[in-house]
Amino acid sequence: MASCSRINNRKDAHTLLSMPSTFWAVMILVSLLIAYCSQLAAGTCEIVTLDKDNSQPRRTIARQTARCACKKGQIAGTMRARPACVDARIIKMKQWCEMLPCLEDEGCSLLINKSGWTCTQPGGRIKTTTVS
């Protein structure tokens, strides 16, 4: 009985090896494509999760998580209200407005304790961002 299963295993291995080379070439290309597509280009970011809470009147609390592939000397930050790679010195010194986190027509101000910043729109609406 044991010798019969060994013969079947050899037949299975022989069948796999005798498949056309184009099949194996396609399998290798597909696996490389999958590996490449999951990588971010250097200096770019993508939003992974975005949660909004509108349960309080006149207030929206948003939490977002970004995945970044930053170059040397850079770290994940915010530029023009989008995740971006910024100079690590800005984050270390907590000079948030230097990374230009607000939209072009908005004004940026540091919070008193440097825990974040506010973006003031021309109409007076204020968006506050805290770093955690």
N, CA and C of each residue as an Amber inpcrd file, in Angstrom:
protein
   396
   0.8190000  -1.1920000   0.0000000   0.0000000   0.0000000   0.0000000
   0.8620000   1.2550000   0.0000000   1.9380000   1.2480000   0.7860000
   2.8160000   2.3960000   0.8580000   3.4950000   2.6460000  -0.4720000
   3.9040000   1.6160000  -1.1680000   4.5730000   1.7910000  -2.4530000
   3.6260000   2.3760000  -3.4920000   2.3550000   2.0750000  -3.4160000
   1.3620000   2.6070000  -4.3560000   1.2240000   4.1170000  -4.1840000
   1.2040000   4.6250000  -2.9320000   1.0890000   6.0750000  -2.7120000
   2.3370000   6.8050000  -3.1780000   3.5200000   6.1520000  -3.0590000
   4.7470000   6.7640000  -3.5470000   4.7190000   6.9110000  -5.0610000
   4.1910000   5.9250000  -5.7290000   4.0920000   5.9770000  -7.1910000
   3.1570000   7.1110000  -7.6000000   2.0220000   7.2700000  -6.9050000
   1.0710000   8.3500000  -7.2110000   1.7070000   9.7150000  -6.9770000
   2.5090000   9.8410000  -5.8970000   3.1880000  11.1120000  -5.6220000
   4.1730000  11.4540000  -6.7310000   4.8720000  10.4470000  -7.2440000
   5.8140000  10.6780000  -8.3330000   5.0830000  11.1130000  -9.5930000
   3.9210000  10.5100000  -9.8420000   3.1350000  10.8780000 -11.0300000
   2.6530000  12.3290000 -10.9130000   2.2180000  12.7220000  -9.7000000
   1.7600000  14.0990000  -9.4860000   2.8980000  15.0890000  -9.7110000
   4.0760000  14.7980000  -9.1800000   5.2290000  15.6750000  -9.3630000
   5.6130000  15.7520000 -10.8310000   5.5850000  14.6270000 -11.5130000
   5.9270000  14.6030000 -12.9390000   4.9210000  15.4330000 -13.7470000
   3.6270000  15.3630000 -13.3680000   2.5940000  16.1300000 -14.0650000
   2.8360000  17.6260000 -13.9070000   3.1920000  18.0590000 -12.6940000
   3.4660000  19.4750000 -12.4660000   4.6610000  19.9540000 -13.2810000
   5.7120000  19.1510000 -13.3050000   6.9170000  19.5480000 -14.0180000
   6.7400000  19.5330000 -15.5330000   5.8180000  18.7140000 -16.0060000
   5.6420000  18.6210000 -17.4600000   4.6860000  19.6780000 -18.0120000
   4.1570000  20.5810000 -17.1710000   3.2710000  21.6440000 -17.6620000
   4.0780000  22.5780000 -18.5600000   3.4440000  23.1810000 -19.5550000
   4.1600000  24.0480000 -20.5020000   4.8700000  25.2070000 -19.8040000
   5.9660000  25.6420000 -20.3630000   6.7500000  26.7270000 -19.7630000
   5.9850000  28.0460000 -19.7640000   5.0690000  28.2350000 -20.6980000
   4.2720000  29.4700000 -20.6960000   3.3980000  29.5600000 -19.4470000
   2.9070000  28.4230000 -18.9750000   2.1150000  28.4020000 -17.7430000
   2.9490000  28.9390000 -16.5850000   4.1900000  28.4350000 -16.4500000
   5.0570000  28.8640000 -15.3680000   5.4570000  30.3250000 -15.5280000
   5.6620000  30.7580000 -16.7490000   6.0060000  32.1620000 -16.9890000
   4.8530000  33.0680000 -16.5450000   3.6260000  32.6770000 -16.8820000
   2.4480000  33.4560000 -16.4870000   2.3150000  33.4750000 -14.9670000
   2.5320000  32.3440000 -14.3190000   2.4310000  32.2850000 -12.8580000
   3.4530000  33.2110000 -12.1970000   4.6590000  33.2380000 -12.7150000
   5.6960000  34.1150000 -12.1530000   5.3320000  35.5730000 -12.3700000
   4.8490000  35.9260000 -13.5610000   4.4650000  37.3100000 -13.8410000
   3.3150000  37.7730000 -12.9600000   2.3360000  36.9110000 -12.7530000
   1.1960000  37.2600000 -11.9030000   1.6580000  37.5000000 -10.4650000
   2.5290000  36.6320000  -9.9490000   2.9940000  36.8190000  -8.5760000
   3.8310000  38.0930000  -8.4400000   4.6400000  38.4220000  -9.4440000
   5.4130000  39.6610000  -9.4070000   4.4970000  40.8830000  -9.4770000
   3.4550000  40.8120000 -10.2850000   2.5070000  41.9160000 -10.4110000
   1.7900000  42.1660000  -9.0910000   1.3880000  41.1070000  -8.4250000
   0.7130000  41.2420000  -7.1290000   1.6570000  41.8790000  -6.1140000
   2.8930000  41.4340000  -6.0830000   3.8720000  42.0030000  -5.1470000
   4.1380000  43.4690000  -5.4620000   4.2440000  43.8350000  -6.7310000
   4.5440000  45.2130000  -7.1280000   3.3760000  46.1450000  -6.8270000
   2.1590000  45.7120000  -7.0710000   0.9900000  46.5780000  -6.8920000
   0.7250000  46.9090000  -5.4320000   1.1920000  46.0990000  -4.5080000
   0.9560000  46.3870000  -3.1000000   1.9800000  47.3750000  -2.5490000
   2.9730000  47.7730000  -3.3360000   4.0060000  48.7050000  -2.9020000
   3.6480000  50.1280000  -3.3260000   3.9560000  51.0780000  -2.4680000
   3.7610000  52.4850000  -2.8040000   5.0450000  53.0310000  -3.4090000
   4.9050000  53.9670000  -4.3260000   6.0780000  54.6320000  -4.8820000
   6.6940000  55.5230000  -3.8040000   7.9950000  55.6780000  -3.8180000
   8.6960000  56.4910000  -2.8200000   8.1760000  57.9270000  -2.8400000
   7.8890000  58.4600000  -1.6680000   7.4090000  59.8340000  -1.5470000
   5.9120000  59.9910000  -1.7120000   5.1590000  58.8900000  -1.6840000
   3.7050000  58.9690000  -1.8680000   2.9650000  58.3900000  -0.6610000
   1.6820000  58.7470000  -0.5480000   0.8260000  58.2620000   0.5360000
  -0.5310000  57.8580000  -0.0180000  -1.2260000  57.0260000   0.7460000
  -2.6100000  56.6810000   0.4200000  -3.4070000  56.5970000   1.7120000
  -4.6890000  56.9360000   1.6440000  -5.5630000  56.8540000   2.8140000
  -6.0130000  55.4110000   2.9520000  -5.7990000  54.8470000   4.1480000
  -6.1650000  53.4560000   4.3990000  -7.5570000  53.3870000   5.0170000
  -7.8180000  54.2070000   6.0360000  -9.1400000  54.2530000   6.6620000
  -9.5530000  55.7020000   6.8750000 -10.8470000  55.9500000   6.7890000
 -11.4020000  57.2790000   7.0340000 -12.7380000  57.0990000   7.7390000
 -12.8190000  57.5520000   8.9850000 -14.0420000  57.4520000   9.7810000
 -14.5260000  58.8450000  10.1210000 -15.8360000  59.0860000   9.9160000
 -16.4240000  60.3780000  10.2720000 -17.5370000  60.1620000  11.2770000
 -17.6010000  61.0540000  12.2540000 -18.6220000  61.0120000  13.2940000
 -19.3790000  62.3400000  13.2630000 -20.6370000  62.3040000  12.8480000
 -21.4800000  63.5040000  12.7740000 -22.5240000  63.5180000  13.8910000
 -22.2930000  62.8000000  14.9820000 -23.3030000  62.6650000  16.0290000
 -23.5290000  63.9550000  16.8210000 -22.5540000  64.8550000  16.8220000
 -22.7110000  66.1140000  17.5540000 -23.1300000  67.2120000  16.5830000
 -24.0840000  68.0620000  16.9800000 -24.5260000  69.1190000  16.0770000
 -23.4160000  70.1260000  15.7770000 -23.3460000  70.5490000  14.5210000
 -22.3850000  71.5530000  14.0480000 -20.9280000  71.1410000  14.2570000
 -20.6850000  69.8320000  14.4020000 -19.3140000  69.3680000  14.6240000
 -19.1380000  68.0050000  13.9640000 -18.0640000  67.8640000  13.2180000
 -17.7190000  66.5820000  12.6080000 -16.3460000  66.1700000  13.1150000
 -16.2700000  64.9630000  13.6370000 -14.9950000  64.4250000  14.0810000
 -14.5620000  63.3860000  13.0520000 -13.4080000  63.6000000  12.4520000
 -12.9050000  62.6770000  11.4380000 -11.5680000  62.1090000  11.8810000
 -11.4110000  60.8160000  11.6730000 -10.1410000  60.1420000  11.9550000
  -9.7100000  59.4350000  10.6890000  -8.4750000  59.6630000  10.3110000
  -7.9860000  59.0000000   9.1120000  -6.6240000  58.3700000   9.3710000
  -6.4000000  57.2560000   8.7190000  -5.1160000  56.5750000   8.7830000
  -4.5510000  56.5250000   7.3770000  -3.2980000  56.9020000   7.2520000
  -2.6520000  56.8970000   5.9330000  -1.4420000  55.9790000   5.9630000
  -1.1210000  55.4540000   4.7960000   0.0870000  54.6320000   4.6220000
   0.9920000  55.3900000   3.6730000   2.2230000  55.6320000   4.1070000
   3.1540000  56.4180000   3.2980000   4.4650000  55.6670000   3.0840000
   5.0770000  55.9190000   1.9520000   6.4170000  55.4060000   1.6530000
   7.2940000  56.6380000   1.4490000   7.8080000  57.1710000   2.5550000
   8.5500000  58.4330000   2.5040000  10.0340000  58.2010000   2.2340000
  10.6360000  59.2220000   1.6400000  12.0730000  59.1850000   1.3550000
  12.8410000  59.5060000   2.6350000  14.1460000  59.3070000   2.5970000
  14.9890000  59.5730000   3.7630000  14.8490000  61.0380000   4.1830000
  14.6730000  61.2660000   5.4820000  14.5130000  62.6210000   6.0090000
  13.0860000  63.1150000   5.9780000  12.1610000  62.2850000   5.4900000
  10.7490000  62.6640000   5.4460000   9.9490000  61.7510000   6.3670000
   8.7400000  62.2210000   6.7030000   7.8330000  61.4610000   7.5570000
   6.4070000  61.7750000   7.1110000   5.4800000  60.9120000   7.4580000
   4.0780000  61.1190000   7.0660000   3.5200000  62.3750000   7.7270000
   2.8710000  63.2080000   6.9550000   2.2680000  64.4340000   7.4480000
   1.0710000  64.8090000   6.5910000   0.7520000  66.0870000   6.5440000
  -0.3990000  66.5740000   5.7860000   0.0170000  67.7840000   4.9670000
  -0.3620000  67.7820000   3.6940000  -0.1060000  68.9300000   2.8340000
  -1.3610000  69.1890000   2.0030000  -1.8510000  70.4360000   2.0870000
  -3.0750000  70.8250000   1.3800000  -4.2360000  69.8610000   1.6780000
  -4.3980000  69.5450000   2.9630000  -5.4970000  68.7220000   3.4800000
  -5.4610000  67.2830000   2.9740000  -4.2980000  66.8120000   2.5320000
  -4.1290000  65.4270000   2.0830000  -2.8760000  64.8370000   2.7210000
  -2.8730000  63.5110000   2.9430000  -1.6530000  62.9140000   3.4940000
  -0.4860000  63.0720000   2.5220000   0.6910000  63.3470000   3.0650000
   1.8720000  63.5680000   2.2320000   3.1290000  63.3170000   3.0530000
   4.2410000  63.1210000   2.3680000   5.5380000  63.0100000   3.0290000
   6.0920000  64.4220000   3.2020000   6.4470000  64.7700000   4.4340000
   6.9660000  66.1090000   4.7290000   8.3110000  65.9870000   5.4380000
   9.0210000  67.0850000   5.5230000  10.3210000  67.1220000   6.1850000
  10.1520000  66.7220000   7.6490000  10.9420000  65.7690000   8.0990000
  10.8290000  65.2550000   9.4710000  11.0660000  66.3470000  10.5180000
  11.8550000  67.3650000  10.1810000  12.1380000  68.4610000  11.1050000
  10.8490000  69.1780000  11.5170000   9.9160000  69.3210000  10.5870000
   8.6420000  69.9970000  10.8830000   7.8990000  69.2570000  11.9830000
   7.8510000  67.9420000  11.8830000   7.1330000  67.1370000  12.8680000
   7.8640000  67.1710000  14.2090000   9.1640000  67.0350000  14.1650000
   9.9640000  67.0200000  15.3940000   9.8090000  68.3230000  16.1700000
   9.8080000  69.4600000  15.4630000   9.7000000  70.7730000  16.1010000
   8.2420000  71.2020000  16.3290000   7.2860000  70.4180000  15.8440000
   5.8460000  70.7020000  15.9640000   5.4680000  72.0480000  15.3520000
   6.1160000  72.3730000  14.2460000   5.7820000  73.5930000  13.4970000
   4.8340000  73.2110000  12.3600000   3.6430000  72.7760000  12.7320000
   2.6930000  72.1480000  11.8160000   2.3840000  72.9920000  10.5920000
   2.2710000  74.2910000  10.7320000   1.8790000  75.1440000   9.5980000
   2.9500000  75.1910000   8.5050000   4.1910000  74.8170000   8.8240000
   5.2460000  74.8000000   7.8070000   5.0420000  73.7070000   6.7590000
   4.2380000  72.7020000   7.0790000   3.9850000  71.6540000   6.0870000
   2.7910000  72.0000000   5.1870000   2.2530000  73.2180000   5.3360000
   1.1210000  73.7020000   4.5320000  -0.0730000  72.7530000   4.5820000
  -0.6110000  72.5160000   5.7950000  -1.6920000  71.5370000   5.9250000
  -3.0570000  72.0210000   5.4380000  -3.2400000  73.3210000   5.3170000
  -4.5510000  73.8760000   4.9320000  -4.6420000  74.0570000   3.4260000
  -5.8760000  74.2270000   2.9630000  -6.0900000  74.5120000   1.5480000
  -5.5550000  75.9050000   1.2180000  -5.3990000  76.2090000  -0.0630000
  -4.7590000  77.4660000  -0.4790000  -5.4490000  78.7210000   0.0440000
  -6.7850000  78.7110000   0.1170000  -7.4970000  79.9200000   0.5480000
  -7.7240000  79.9670000   2.0620000  -7.1390000  79.0460000   2.8110000
  -7.3110000  78.9940000   4.2600000  -6.0550000  79.4950000   4.9770000
  -6.2570000  80.0430000   6.1690000  -5.1340000  80.4730000   7.0040000
  -4.8220000  79.4200000   8.0500000  -3.5420000  79.2310000   8.3380000
  -3.1140000  78.2170000   9.3070000  -2.6220000  78.8880000  10.5840000
  -3.0280000  78.3340000  11.7260000  -2.5570000  78.8130000  13.0360000
  -2.2500000  77.6110000  13.9110000  -1.1420000  77.7060000  14.6570000
  -0.7940000  76.6420000  15.6060000  -1.7010000  76.7250000  16.8190000
  -2.0690000  75.5710000  17.3830000  -2.7690000  75.5710000  18.6610000
  -1.7670000  76.0010000  19.7320000  -2.2450000  76.5640000  20.8170000
  -1.3770000  77.1370000  21.8470000  -0.3670000  76.1120000  22.3740000
  -0.7870000  74.8740000  22.5930000   0.1060000  73.8500000  23.1450000
   0.8340000  73.0560000  22.0600000   0.7520000  73.5030000  20.8140000
   1.3940000  72.8580000  19.6590000   0.9240000  71.4250000  19.4340000
  -0.2830000  71.0930000  19.9010000  -0.8150000  69.7460000  19.7190000
  -1.5090000  69.5860000  18.3700000  -1.5240000  70.6540000  17.5780000
  -2.1750000  70.6080000  16.2680000  -2.2590000  72.0000000  15.6680000
  -3.2290000  72.1770000  14.7500000  -3.3770000  73.4490000  14.0580000
  -4.8330000  73.6850000  13.6980000  -5.1320000  74.9280000  13.3300000
  -6.4640000  75.2620000  12.8290000  -6.3400000  75.8210000  11.4180000
  -7.3040000  75.5300000  10.6010000  -7.4070000  76.0940000   9.2530000
  -8.6640000  76.9580000   9.2340000  -8.4830000  78.2520000   8.9650000
  -9.6040000  79.1900000   8.9540000  -9.9680000  79.5200000   7.5220000
 -11.2250000  79.2350000   7.1730000 -11.7100000  79.5130000   5.8210000
 -12.1110000  80.9750000   5.7100000 -12.1800000  81.5170000   4.4730000
 -12.5480000  82.9290000   4.2920000 -13.8870000  83.2970000   4.9430000
 -14.8420000  82.3810000   4.9870000 -16.1440000  82.6590000   5.5930000
 -16.1520000  82.6100000   7.0960000 -15.0110000  82.2560000   7.7200000
 -14.9280000  82.2350000   9.1680000 -15.0090000  80.8290000   9.7680000
 -15.3540000  79.8340000   8.9660000 -15.4260000  78.4520000   9.4750000
 -14.0190000  77.9970000   9.8470000 -13.9050000  77.3240000  10.9880000
 -12.5970000  76.8800000  11.4900000 -12.5610000  75.3570000  11.5630000
 -11.5020000  74.7840000  11.0030000 -11.2680000  73.3420000  11.0960000
 -10.0620000  73.1410000  12.0030000 -10.2240000  72.3630000  13.0580000
  -9.1490000  72.1040000  14.0020000  -8.6500000  70.6880000  13.8140000
  -7.3270000  70.5320000  13.7510000  -6.7100000  69.2100000  13.6170000
  -5.7530000  69.0220000  14.7860000  -5.9070000  67.9010000  15.4940000
  -4.9780000  67.5650000  16.5810000  -4.2010000  66.3260000  16.1740000
  -2.9650000  66.2620000  16.6190000  -2.0750000  65.1500000  16.2860000
  -2.0440000  64.2030000  17.4570000  -2.2000000  62.9170000  17.1580000
  -2.1470000  61.9260000  18.2490000  -1.1460000  60.8390000  17.9290000
